[in-house]
Amino acid sequence: MQQYMQANTPPSFWQQYGSWIGYAAAASVSTVMAFLYVNQLSQNDHLVADVKNLKSQIEVIQNTPAPAAKTDTIYLVQKESDIEPRYTALESAANPERIAFQQVRTDRKKSVAEFASSNVNSKGRSNVEPDESAKPTENQRLVNVEKQDFAASNISENNIDLTANSGLKSFSSDNQGNLSGASATKTLDGQFVAMDTKNSITANNGYSASRKMNYELASRLSSRQVQRALNPMTPQGVTTNPQTAKTQIASAAPTSEKKVEQVAKAENVIPKFNIKAPYRFGAGIMMDGNGNSKTVVGEVIVAKKFSITTGITWLKTKPMEFFTEKIFREKNRQDFKRSHPGDVPLAFDVYNIKVNPSMVQIPLTVAFRNNMKDNWAYFAGVGTNVNISSREKVSFDCKAPKGEFFSQGFEKKTDMPLVNSVNFSMGIEKSWHPIVVQAEGYLYTYFQPLTPLSHSAGPGLKLKVLYQIGGKM
């Protein structure tokens, strides 16, 4: 009856398509990882190109000489000041003696001017007596006093520099006058008019002279052009009203040289860690005749020729099936009911026994490796597996005394040695930094069989995809 049911019962969906689903999942994961790698590599190339472009721009900026600072041109226009200074009511009340002294000086200047004009008119006279001309007159005494006062007053006054854009002509020796005082300067504004090119000024060394100044540039400028040129350069806080200030000079400060920021140089956009030895981590699958495994691995290249690999492996061996207790006893050399007391009813007949072992291991492998051209390498290693846990999932069918069938199952932990195998492997790898793909063949020999039907694992094939951190060896 059991044989008939086993022969005619169709397999389940998982039994029929489970392996294909696993292969499809592995292929999907590999495709996604390959797509992500290609995308990351493209972004990396674009970023490296941008970094090189920025470096070239920084070099061009650093090699460009700084522009020379341009000095602003200042225009000064001379205006004849009043001979008699004007004082406000407050100044007159505060300094009455100074006002009186200034009035005396003004009267003396007028008398000296009258004397000079009369002296010029009297040059042609020939009827002057020698004795009378030799005697000092009152006007001559006034002239001497005026010269002394004028020299004393010039010592305390500040030197006045008169500048003009078009230049100055030399002093005229035949037009020496006697006017004194400093000439006021004024900023060009909307009320600018053409001034006399001959303004008599007083020199600081005690004598007066007439300077002929040419304002060729000023005569060509209109008042609107002057106002437009001066307004943008007027700094904040300076009054441009001619009634509040007589002289204002607007100048723009020279621009300072531009400072170029130093940009940190980066050879590669991928982050680099302070790791001397290259470290790799990734995942892989193992396929052999006794089962399939999934693994997460980490690899450290300790030297140019050697590497150490470890990780975690989830191993599922091929399920074992026994039709009757007798077959189970013959293959396992133990009784099924007595080996599982309390889980299998002793009074019932047992059929269709299935055992699914699983195990979690830590692989340890030391490999010798050698690099070849075009980032290819081959390696050969030896190692072992450290067993962390081992379990079995058992299911079976029971026949009741009345001929009824029912299914039961249980899961139990099995005892396995901590170190139970010797592993041999050999393979090749291809590197597209930082991605590394490895393919290797392996053979595991167990000291104690995992199952009565499997004394070794392999030969098998292992595929791994790793990501490398650190430089190349």
C-alpha atoms as one frame of an Amber mdcrd trajectory, in Angstrom:
protein
   0.000   0.000   0.000   2.747   2.413   0.946   4.686   1.577  -2.166   1.650
   2.229  -4.308   0.997   5.574  -2.638   4.619   6.600  -2.973   4.691   5.637
  -6.618   1.462   7.381  -7.550   1.553  10.449  -5.295   2.713  13.489  -7.326
   5.583  15.506  -5.859   4.833  18.786  -4.146   5.443  22.167  -5.735   8.495
  22.860  -3.592  10.010  19.458  -4.345   9.467  19.974  -8.036  10.548  23.618
  -8.435  12.524  24.370  -5.282  15.941  24.050  -6.897  14.920  26.226  -9.850
  13.609  28.901  -7.503  16.923  28.895  -5.663  18.898  29.218  -8.876  16.639
  32.036 -10.068  17.086  33.898  -6.785  20.863  33.537  -6.997  20.864  34.738
 -10.605  18.684  37.716  -9.680  20.988  38.705  -6.849  24.013  38.406  -9.126
  22.329  40.518 -11.811  21.379  43.236  -9.343  24.890  43.331  -7.917  26.388
  43.551 -11.397  24.034  46.397 -12.314  24.855  48.276  -9.114  28.548  47.801
  -9.736  28.343  49.137 -13.305  26.306  52.125 -12.125  28.754  52.867  -9.316
  31.689  52.538 -11.697  30.089  55.014 -14.113  29.461  57.516 -11.327  33.015
  57.055 -10.138  34.377  57.844 -13.613  32.250  61.005 -13.835  33.366  62.163
 -10.395  37.024  61.535 -11.202  36.627  63.582 -14.401  35.019  66.416 -12.406
  37.873  66.352  -9.888  40.445  66.586 -12.690  38.528  69.499 -14.240  38.456
  71.336 -10.920  42.183  70.748 -10.453  42.911  72.260 -13.867  40.724  75.289
 -13.086  42.507  75.815  -9.765  45.897  75.661 -11.489  44.754  78.243 -14.058
  43.546  80.561 -11.277  46.793  80.156  -9.338  48.933  80.831 -12.414  46.952
  83.927 -13.407  48.763  87.068 -12.149  46.825  89.351  -9.866  45.464  92.473
 -11.582  47.295  95.697 -10.815  45.448  98.104  -8.561  44.196 101.182 -10.386
  44.599 104.541  -8.647  41.747 106.980  -8.954  42.388 110.403 -10.523  41.593
 113.391  -8.326  40.779 116.755  -9.869  41.403 119.950  -7.884  40.231 123.356
  -9.050  41.688 126.503  -7.537  39.409 129.320  -6.510  40.580 132.714  -5.383
  39.687 133.201  -1.765  38.591 136.443  -0.226  41.345 138.684   1.023  39.396
 139.505   4.082  38.449 136.401   6.080  34.894 136.087   7.256  34.050 135.251
  10.830  30.843 134.272  12.422  29.308 136.046  15.343  30.542 133.402  17.762
  34.139 133.638  16.515  34.041 137.450  16.701  32.829 137.359  20.272  35.366
 134.711  21.265  38.446 136.358  19.662  38.032 140.164  19.613  41.793 140.766
  19.696  42.337 138.549  16.653  39.649 140.413  14.736  41.237 143.759  15.553
  44.690 142.512  14.568  43.343 141.166  11.293  41.689 144.522  10.564  45.010
 146.300  11.109  46.739 143.894   8.741  44.088 144.493   6.110  44.534 148.263
   6.347  48.278 147.877   6.075  47.931 145.690   2.991  45.773 148.315   1.327
  48.272 151.048   2.106  51.123 148.925   0.792  49.184 148.321  -2.426  48.563
 152.049  -2.826  52.204 152.743  -2.182  53.295 150.204  -4.796  51.026 151.691
  -7.427  52.214 155.227  -6.649  55.821 154.061  -6.736  55.328 152.631 -10.226
  53.814 155.881 -11.451  56.668 157.908 -10.011  59.449 156.075 -11.837  59.449
 158.588 -14.689  59.820 161.593 -12.449  63.225 163.261 -12.473  62.609 166.192
 -10.138  62.888 164.243  -6.885  65.536 165.498  -4.554  68.260 163.045  -3.535
  68.003 163.897   0.119  64.256 163.434   0.242  64.369 160.062  -1.576  66.989
 158.772   0.818  64.833 159.506   3.845  62.482 156.752   4.871  58.901 157.723
   4.446  55.877 156.553   6.362  54.844 154.227   3.554  58.234 152.487   3.520
  58.012 151.851   7.235  54.583 150.344   6.709  56.027 148.097   4.007  58.799
 146.877   6.304  56.343 146.194   9.109  54.074 144.370   6.689  56.936 142.161
   5.485  57.857 141.190   9.035  54.247 140.373   9.943  53.755 138.416   6.747
  56.931 136.330   7.288  55.894 135.575  10.882  52.430 134.539   9.829  53.757
 132.207   7.121  55.825 130.237   9.667  52.694 129.018  11.478  50.677 128.262
   8.358  50.595 124.827   6.753  52.058 124.225   3.324  49.445 124.079   0.626
  49.944 121.746  -2.309  48.109 122.724  -5.414  47.702 119.924  -7.947  46.193
 119.895 -11.401  45.811 117.051 -13.913  47.117 119.021 -16.909  50.158 120.476
 -15.074  51.487 123.861 -14.069  53.482 126.415 -15.938  56.501 128.207 -14.467
  56.257 131.292 -12.356  55.898 134.623 -14.173  58.652 136.918 -12.882  57.203
 140.158 -14.239  53.832 139.889 -12.494  54.819 139.589  -8.825  51.998 140.695
  -6.592  51.552 141.152  -2.889  48.448 139.054  -2.203  48.722 136.644   0.719
  46.625 133.816   2.183  45.814 130.233   1.241  43.638 129.495  -1.743  40.579
 127.373  -1.071  39.809 124.285  -3.092  36.418 122.992  -4.057  35.027 119.798
  -5.508  33.558 120.043  -8.956  29.767 120.056  -8.799  26.791 121.180 -10.852
  27.721 124.857 -10.332  31.128 124.466 -11.964  32.102 127.347 -14.268  35.226
 128.101 -16.197  37.679 129.929 -13.987  40.440 132.332 -14.771  43.600 130.529
 -15.782  45.717 133.200 -14.137  45.270 133.210 -10.387  47.767 134.892  -8.196
  48.835 132.788  -5.230  51.328 133.280  -2.475  54.387 131.081  -2.086  55.279
 129.623   1.314  58.761 131.091   1.413  57.619 134.692   1.976  57.178 136.096
  -1.501  54.227 136.059  -3.818  54.123 135.024  -7.420  51.587 134.594 -10.142
  51.104 131.083 -11.437  49.515 130.413 -14.732  47.583 127.169 -14.519  46.057
 125.399 -17.481  42.882 123.389 -16.892  42.624 121.781 -20.316  40.969 118.593
 -19.025  38.557 120.472 -16.770  37.503 122.768 -19.599  36.437 119.766 -21.662
  34.215 118.250 -18.950  30.629 119.274 -18.521  29.010 119.637 -15.123  26.804
 116.575 -15.706  29.807 114.412 -16.584  31.658 115.557 -13.493  28.654 114.858
 -11.260  28.139 111.424 -12.818  31.815 110.533 -12.366  31.978 111.661  -8.736
  28.707 110.232  -7.385  29.523 106.472  -7.779  32.842 106.950  -6.013  31.438
 108.938  -3.084  31.836 106.795   0.050  29.103 106.491   2.624  29.122 109.109
   5.330  30.705 111.875   3.182  28.587 114.922   2.394  28.673 116.135  -1.195
  26.776 119.371  -0.544  29.094 122.327  -1.366  27.452 124.468   1.321  28.526
 122.157   4.145  32.112 121.582   3.014  34.438 123.473   0.725  36.669 120.595
  -0.272  35.863 116.883  -0.633  38.037 114.354  -2.404  36.444 111.061  -3.330
  38.650 108.112  -4.020  38.037 104.412  -4.283  40.264 102.044  -2.407  42.201
  99.646  -4.594  40.769  96.177  -4.757  42.676  93.505  -2.910  43.980  90.420
  -4.555  41.666  87.461  -4.719  42.489  84.518  -2.499  42.109  81.110  -4.009
  40.860  78.408  -1.645  42.939  75.275  -1.472  40.964  72.180  -2.477  41.885
  68.856  -0.966  43.291  66.555  -3.568  41.557  63.220  -3.963  43.014  60.503
  -6.118  39.861  58.394  -5.969  36.273  59.141  -5.076  35.801  55.737  -3.402
  36.378  56.165   0.361  39.658  54.821   1.636  40.068  53.345   5.089  43.222
  53.229   7.129  43.696  49.517   6.512  47.141  48.267   5.605  46.056  44.804
   4.399  43.278  44.557   1.789  40.070  43.230   3.300  37.286  41.603   1.334
  33.765  40.661   2.305  30.873  39.219   0.363  28.633  36.209  -0.163  28.651
  32.952  -2.070  26.935  29.672  -2.759  28.203  26.078  -2.659  26.824  23.210
  -4.719  27.757  19.532  -4.557  26.172  16.119  -4.755  25.251  15.963  -1.051
  23.535  19.351  -0.715  23.690  23.102  -1.116  25.146  25.817   1.103  24.934
  29.570   1.445  27.840  31.436   2.931  28.926  34.899   4.022  32.700  35.211
   3.855  35.446  37.620   4.770  38.979  37.465   3.424  42.167  39.216   4.517
  45.251  39.253   2.299  47.963  39.141   4.945  50.815  39.059   2.427  51.292
  39.197  -1.281  51.129  35.403  -1.541  48.844  34.381   1.343  45.299  35.025
   2.500  42.992  33.942   5.338  39.289  33.318   4.766  36.504  32.872   7.291
  32.767  33.415   7.539  29.491  31.621   8.297  27.986  28.779   6.247  24.429
  27.430   6.352  24.604  23.836   5.114  21.629  21.761   4.067  22.474  18.216
   3.135  20.453  16.078   0.798  17.377  14.651   2.554  17.449  10.923   3.424
  14.385   8.783   2.706  13.642   5.317   4.116  10.497   3.426   3.155  10.370
   1.172   6.210  12.014   0.809   9.607  13.963  -2.158   8.303  15.635  -0.099
   5.598  16.433   2.606   8.127  17.990  -0.010  10.426  20.125  -1.469   7.654
  21.531   1.877   6.472  21.918   3.665   9.786  22.725   0.580  11.852  20.281
   1.642  14.554  16.639   1.207  15.360  14.401   4.115  14.452  11.979   3.810
  17.409  14.679   3.213  20.017  16.890   6.029  18.740  13.996   8.481  19.112
  12.203   7.488  22.290   9.094   9.501  23.070   8.842  10.889  19.531   7.828
   7.696  17.693   4.905   5.536  18.915   6.102   2.014  19.620   2.767   0.306
  18.895   2.393   1.645  15.353   4.089   0.608  12.189   6.261   3.361  10.695
   6.622   4.065   6.988   8.072   6.785   4.752  10.781   8.054   7.098  12.428
  11.337   5.926  15.386  12.984   7.610  16.526  16.544   6.688  19.844  17.440
   8.383  21.060  21.071   8.584  24.177  22.610  10.038  25.780  25.986  10.762
  29.567  26.117  10.350  32.461  28.569  10.437  34.962  27.812   7.655  38.641
  28.592   8.206  40.954  28.500   5.180  44.561  29.510   4.558  45.335  29.920
   0.859  48.423  30.434  -1.266  47.769  32.847  -4.118  49.606  34.234  -7.093
  48.675  37.219  -9.260  48.636  37.087 -13.047  48.074  39.578 -15.833  44.933
  41.656 -16.275  43.953  41.357 -12.586  43.645  37.581 -12.721  44.883  35.353
  -9.899  44.825  31.705  -8.858  44.884  30.238  -5.375  44.942  26.921  -3.519
  43.919  26.504   0.089  43.483  24.117   2.956  41.317  24.497   6.039  38.564
  23.128   8.216  35.015  23.784   9.399  34.065  24.640  12.970  30.604  23.265
  13.740  28.332  25.650  15.646  25.034  23.769  15.565  23.540  20.683  13.933
  19.866  19.752  13.744  17.636  17.170  12.081  14.035  17.469  10.956  12.304
  14.060  10.869   8.903  13.200   9.389   7.185   9.797   9.033   3.809   8.064
   8.490   2.165   5.720  11.006  -0.380   2.952  10.452  -2.947   2.458  13.185
  -4.234  -0.992  14.176  -7.475  -0.267  12.345  -5.606   0.421   9.096  -5.674
   4.229   9.299  -2.630   6.246   8.253  -1.482   9.555   9.790   1.699  11.644
   9.611   3.940  12.860  12.424   7.197  14.777  12.665   9.700  16.291  15.065
  12.982  18.221  15.124  15.954  17.482  17.299  19.521  18.590  17.888  22.322
  16.224  16.985  25.765  15.900  18.483  28.682  16.719  16.174  32.367  17.257
  16.935  33.562  20.871  17.011  36.146  20.235  14.292  35.071  17.463  11.956
  36.615  17.997   8.511  39.602  18.808   6.366  38.928  21.078   3.389  40.856
  21.328   0.139  40.122  24.001  -2.449  41.572  25.481  -5.620  40.259  28.264
  -7.789  40.738  31.451  -9.781  39.602  35.034  -9.334  39.057  38.116 -11.465
  39.244  41.597  -9.980  37.484  44.762 -11.139  38.589  46.877  -8.232  36.869
  46.983  -5.795  34.727  44.020  -6.971  36.275  40.536  -6.920  34.677  37.371
  -8.327  36.022  33.946  -7.287  35.237  30.458  -8.564  36.750  27.452  -6.824
  36.387  23.723  -6.584  36.434  22.057  -3.165  36.464  18.703  -1.445  35.514
  18.268   2.222  36.447  15.095   4.089  34.615  14.500   7.396  36.045  12.600
  10.324  32.521  11.676  11.397  29.923  11.470   8.600  27.252  14.105   8.674
  24.761  11.451   7.638  25.047   7.724   7.154  24.884   8.309   3.402  27.541
  11.064   3.123  31.079  10.524   4.340  32.407  13.495   2.390  31.210  16.626
   0.648  32.265  17.177  -2.894  33.651  17.507  -5.275  31.714  20.718  -5.442
  31.745  24.232  -6.853  31.787  27.468  -4.879  31.050  30.928  -6.354  31.806
  34.099  -4.383  31.365  37.809  -5.039  33.491  40.034  -2.798  33.951  43.760
  -2.203  37.494  44.858  -1.428  38.471  47.616   0.990  42.043  48.793   0.895
  44.722  48.949  -1.746  45.998  46.291  -4.050  48.778  43.988  -2.954
